[in-house]
Amino acid sequence: MSRILLTCTFAAALLASGTVHANQSDWQQARLACADVGIDPSSAAFGQCVFDLYYSLWSEENVAEH
């Protein structure tokens, strides 16, 4: 439960900041991907899926640039 709360808090903080606007579509793509594999959007697993997928892809993109 604390992981979900932490994930939601972190996502809310990012959305409140100006840095997320450029990446908002990336968050939406991660949400769509997690929904496409059949994870219930109201479940804790969905939030974790979105968080993990977004940051895994972000990490890969940033490693590829260096």
Secondary structure in CASP SS format (residue, H / E / C, confidence):
PFRMAT SS
TARGET T0000
AUTHOR 0000-0000-0000
METHOD secondary structure of the structure
MODEL  1
M C 1.00
S H 1.00
R H 1.00
I H 1.00
L H 1.00
L H 1.00
T H 1.00
C H 1.00
T H 1.00
F H 1.00
A H 1.00
A H 1.00
A H 1.00
L H 1.00
L H 1.00
A H 1.00
S C 1.00
G H 1.00
T H 1.00
V H 1.00
H H 1.00
A H 1.00
N H 1.00
Q H 1.00
S H 1.00
D H 1.00
W H 1.00
Q H 1.00
Q H 1.00
A H 1.00
R H 1.00
L H 1.00
A H 1.00
C H 1.00
A H 1.00
D H 1.00
V C 1.00
G C 1.00
I C 1.00
D C 1.00
P C 1.00
S C 1.00
S C 1.00
A H 1.00
A H 1.00
F H 1.00
G H 1.00
Q H 1.00
C H 1.00
V H 1.00
F H 1.00
D H 1.00
L H 1.00
Y H 1.00
Y H 1.00
S H 1.00
L H 1.00
W H 1.00
S H 1.00
E H 1.00
E H 1.00
N H 1.00
V H 1.00
A H 1.00
E H 1.00
H C 1.00
END
